[in-house]
């Protein structure tokens, strides 16, 4: 029982230290924390390193002094939920829609399907139906496949064991073909689709990545095939990657780490 009590005591102390950072207006040193909790410097340093390892605090420019870290800020952002992300992204979506003349949307995975968090319709008379993307399966469309490509390999295989139904003429339903597409998506950093969601609709999707290169959403540009031949559609990739990075910066103060994807997108757009 003594070991159990000791573990709980350590957890309490770590949480108290974290709360003290939340209440302080200035960085805190190990010495200051040690004095505040009347604990040894070595024990306090150990607790600080546990918090630091998980990104809950970070060291400042002054050695031995710490402040709240990016994980806490990310948790605070997440507290607002997906609706907050959609609201933050709307100005970026509006600018992208105005520049491209096509519809744009931001999606997030929900289990084995996709949800649209925010969207801007094209101002043109002939445009895609964004509603078709709501609750579509992960193997459908550029946005669904991009969400699927960023899942853990075991989750991908688990998904592929279920029947893959077609919802449009070119929906990919063969597991082997889908695996090959997912590998290409991971390599090039974006996904394309042609008549996979609805006939005559094409789309291009890029990931919105946080500083830890974790996908927080997918950004998609979509329009009718007659206005978006495949080669010109690819040339939108760098602009989409830049817009995704802008959304990531709005969502998290950490760098969006989108540079590798942006370079790949620019290279692909030249071919």
C-alpha positions in Angstrom: 0.0 0.0 0.0 2.9 2.3 0.7 4.0 2.1 -3.0 0.4 3.0 -4.1 0.3 6.0 -1.8 3.7 7.2 -3.0 2.5 7.0 -6.6 -0.6 9.0 -5.9 1.5 11.6 -4.0 3.8 12.0 -6.9 0.9 12.4 -9.3 -0.6 15.0 -7.0 2.7 16.9 -6.9 3.1 16.9 -10.7 -0.5 18.2 -11.2 0.1 20.9 -8.5 3.3 22.0 -10.3 1.4 22.2 -13.6 -1.4 24.2 -12.0 1.2 26.6 -10.5 2.5 27.2 -14.1 -1.1 28.0 -15.1 -1.4 30.6 -12.4 2.0 32.2 -12.8 2.4 35.2 -15.1 6.2 34.6 -15.4 8.4 31.6 -16.1 9.2 29.5 -13.0 12.6 28.0 -12.0 13.2 24.6 -10.5 14.5 26.4 -7.4 11.3 28.5 -7.1 9.1 25.3 -7.4 11.2 23.5 -4.9 10.8 26.2 -2.4 7.0 26.6 -3.1 6.4 22.9 -2.5 9.1 22.4 0.2 10.5 19.4 -1.8 14.1 18.6 -2.7 15.5 20.1 -5.8 16.2 16.7 -7.3 12.6 15.5 -6.8 11.3 18.8 -8.2 13.6 18.5 -11.2 12.3 15.0 -11.9 8.7 16.2 -11.9 9.6 19.1 -14.2 11.2 16.7 -16.6 8.1 14.5 -16.7 6.0 17.6 -17.6 8.6 18.8 -20.1 8.8 15.4 -21.9 5.1 15.5 -22.6 5.2 19.1 -23.9 3.2 20.4 -21.0 6.0 22.9 -20.1 9.0 24.1 -22.0 12.3 25.7 -21.1 12.7 29.4 -21.8 15.7 31.1 -23.2 16.9 31.3 -19.6 18.3 27.9 -18.6 16.4 26.3 -15.7 13.3 28.5 -16.2 10.1 27.0 -17.6 6.7 28.1 -18.9 3.6 26.3 -20.2 4.3 24.3 -23.4 2.7 23.6 -26.7 0.7 20.6 -25.5 -1.3 22.7 -23.0 -2.0 25.3 -25.7 -3.1 22.6 -28.1 -5.4 21.1 -25.5 -6.9 24.6 -24.9 -7.5 24.9 -28.6 -9.1 21.4 -28.8 -11.4 22.3 -25.9 -13.3 24.5 -28.4 -14.0 21.4 -30.5 -14.3 21.0 -34.2 -16.7 23.9 -34.6 -14.0 26.2 -33.4 -11.6 24.8 -36.0 -14.2 25.4 -38.7 -14.7 28.9 -37.6 -11.0 29.7 -37.6 -10.6 28.2 -41.0 -13.4 30.1 -42.7 -11.4 33.2 -43.8 -8.8 31.0 -45.3 -11.5 29.0 -47.2 -13.1 32.1 -48.4 -9.8 33.4 -49.8 -9.1 30.1 -51.5 -12.5 29.9 -53.0 -12.3 33.4 -54.4 -8.8 32.7 -55.9 -9.7 29.4 -57.5 -13.3 30.0 -58.4 -14.2 26.6 -57.1 -15.7 25.1 -53.9 -13.5 24.4 -50.9 -14.2 22.5 -47.7 -12.5 21.4 -44.5 -13.2 17.9 -43.3 -12.5 15.7 -40.3 -12.7 11.9 -39.8 -15.4 10.6 -37.6 -15.0 6.8 -37.2 -15.2 5.3 -40.7 -16.7 8.3 -42.4 -15.9 12.0 -43.1 -17.6 15.1 -41.7 -17.5 18.6 -43.3 -16.5 21.2 -40.7 -16.7 24.2 -43.0 -17.2 24.9 -46.7 -17.5 27.7 -49.2 -19.5 27.1 -52.4 -18.2 28.2 -55.7 -19.9 31.4 -57.0 -20.3 29.8 -60.5 -23.6 28.4 -61.6 -22.2 24.9 -62.3 -20.5 23.6 -59.1 -20.1 20.5 -57.0 -22.5 19.5 -54.3 -20.7 19.8 -51.0 -23.5 17.8 -49.3 -22.3 14.7 -51.2 -19.2 14.7 -49.0 -21.1 14.6 -45.7 -20.7 11.2 -44.0 -19.0 9.7 -47.0 -16.9 6.6 -46.3 -13.1 6.9 -45.9 -12.4 5.1 -49.2 -14.4 7.7 -51.2 -13.0 10.8 -52.8 -9.6 12.6 -52.3 -10.6 13.8 -48.8 -11.7 10.4 -47.6 -8.6 8.6 -49.0 -6.3 11.3 -47.4 -7.9 10.7 -44.0 -7.5 6.9 -44.5 -3.8 7.3 -45.6 -2.9 9.0 -42.3 -4.4 6.2 -40.2 -2.2 3.6 -38.4 -1.4 0.7 -40.8 -3.5 -1.7 -38.6 -6.5 0.6 -38.7 -6.2 0.8 -42.5 -6.1 -3.0 -42.8 -9.1 -3.3 -40.4 -11.0 -0.8 -42.6 -10.1 -2.7 -45.8 -11.5 -6.0 -44.4 -15.0 -4.5 -44.6 -16.9 -4.3 -47.9 -16.0 -1.2 -49.9 -19.1 0.0 -51.7 -19.1 2.3 -54.8 -21.0 5.5 -54.6 -20.0 6.9 -58.0 -18.6 5.6 -61.3 -14.9 5.6 -60.3 -15.0 4.9 -56.6 -12.1 2.6 -55.7 -13.4 -0.6 -54.2 -10.5 -3.1 -54.7 -8.4 -3.3 -51.5 -5.2 -3.8 -53.5 -5.8 -0.8 -55.7 -6.7 1.3 -52.7 -3.5 0.3 -50.8 -1.4 1.4 -53.8 -3.3 4.8 -53.9 -2.8 5.3 -50.2 1.0 4.7 -50.5 1.1 7.2 -53.4 -0.8 9.7 -51.3 1.7 9.4 -48.4 4.6 9.9 -50.8 3.3 12.9 -52.7 1.5 14.6 -49.8 -1.9 15.1 -51.5 -4.8 13.1 -53.0 -6.8 13.4 -56.2 -10.1 12.0 -57.2 -12.1 11.9 -60.4 -15.9 10.9 -60.3 -15.4 9.0 -57.0 -18.0 11.0 -55.0 -20.3 12.0 -57.8 -20.1 11.7 -61.6 -18.2 14.6 -63.2 -16.7 15.9 -60.0 -12.9 16.2 -59.4 -11.2 17.2 -56.2 -7.7 17.8 -54.7 -7.0 17.4 -51.0 -4.1 18.2 -48.7 -3.6 17.4 -45.0 -3.7 20.1 -42.4 -0.8 19.1 -40.0 0.1 20.5 -36.6 3.7 20.9 -35.4 3.9 17.2 -34.5 2.8 16.3 -38.1 -0.5 15.0 -36.7 -3.4 15.5 -39.1 -6.0 17.8 -37.7 -8.2 18.1 -40.8 -8.2 17.8 -44.6 -8.5 20.8 -46.9 -10.2 20.1 -50.3 -10.8 22.0 -53.5 -13.5 20.5 -55.7 -15.2 21.4 -59.0 -16.7 20.0 -62.2 -14.3 18.0 -64.4 -14.8 20.2 -67.4 -13.3 23.1 -65.5 -10.6 21.1 -63.7 -8.5 18.9 -66.1 -6.2 16.7 -64.1 -2.9 18.6 -64.9 -4.3 22.1 -64.0 -5.9 20.6 -60.9 -2.5 19.3 -59.7 -1.1 22.9 -60.1 -3.4 24.0 -57.3 -1.5 21.8 -54.9 1.1 24.4 -53.7 -1.6 26.9 -53.0 -3.7 24.4 -51.1 -0.7 23.4 -49.0 0.0 27.0 -48.1 -3.7 27.4 -47.1 -3.5 24.3 -45.0 -0.4 25.6 -43.3 -2.2 28.9 -42.6 -5.1 27.0 -41.0 -2.7 25.0 -38.9 -1.0 28.2 -37.6 -4.4 29.6 -36.6 -5.2 26.4 -34.8 -1.9 25.9 -33.0 0.9 28.4 -32.3 3.5 25.7 -33.1 4.9 25.6 -36.7 2.7 23.6 -39.1 5.6 21.6 -40.4 4.1 21.5 -43.9 7.4 22.1 -45.7 8.0 18.6 -47.0 4.5 18.3 -48.3 4.7 21.7 -49.9 7.9 20.8 -51.7 6.4 17.5 -53.0 3.3 19.3 -54.1 5.3 21.9 -56.1 7.4 19.1 -57.7 4.3 17.2 -58.7 2.6 20.3 -60.1 5.4 20.7 -62.6 4.8 17.3 -64.2 
